[in-house]
């Protein structure tokens, strides 16, 4: 059974990825798979705190999952994020 989202829910999902840093993070996770905050920041040559804020926003909007592994947290894409990336590739 498909979930029916309200227009506000859909707007919140889209806002989650509506930033160039967050889009870069999504493409990076798609390319490289599960990554920690440090790995994302290093790969994108970006400030640790900046990436932490953007990963948090992606997680809150349901685009990225968090998996606690020892002292690190791995981030990965959700199926919803993969659909959004497919849409973005169409726009390119």
N, C-alpha and C positions, 0 to 999 in steps of 0.2 A: 504494500500500500504506500502510495506517495504522500509525503507531507506537503500540505499546502501552506505556504508562507504568506504572511500579510505583506503589503507593500513596504511597511516600516521595517519588517524583518529583512526583506530583500535589500533595502537601502543600507541597513546596518552591515550586511554581508559585503556589499560593494564598497562601502566606506572602509572596511577592514583592509582592502587591498589598494585603496585609492591614494597611493603615495609611491614615488619612484623608488625609495629605499625598500618598501614592502614588496613591490613588484620584482625588484632585483633579488630579494631574499627568496621569493617563491620560485623564480627561475633557477636560482642556485640549488635550492633543495630538490627541485625536479631533476636537475643534472647530476647532483652528487649524492642524493639520498640523505639519510639521517645525519644531522650535524649538531654540534654543541654551539652555544653562544660564542665561545672563543673562536671556533672554526669558521663560523659565519662572518664574524667581525674581521678576522684575518683575510679570508677569501675576498671580501668586498673592500678591504683596506679602509674600514670605517671605525669610528669610535665605538668602544664596547658599550657605553651607556646608551648611545643612539640606537644601536642594534637591539639592545635589551628592550627598549621602549617599543620598537617596531615589532619584535617577536611577540611581545605581550599583546599588542593590538591584534596581530594576526591570530593569536591563540583565542582571544576573546571573541573574535568574529567567526571562529570555527574553521579557519583556513589552515591552521598548524596545530599539530598535537605535541604534547610534551611527554617524554618518557624519562623517568628518573632512573639513572644507572650509576650506582655508587655515588660519587660526589658530583657527577656531571648530570646535565639535563640534555637529552637528545631531542631535537626538533625534527618533525617530519610533516609532509603534506597530508591533508585530508583528501578524500575523494572530491569534495566540493572545490578545493583549491585546484585540483587537476582539471576539473571542468572549466574553471575560470581561466587557467593557463591555455587550455585549448581554444577558448574564445579569444583570448588576447593574441594568439598566433594567427587567427583568422584576420584580425585587424592589421597585422603587420604588413 
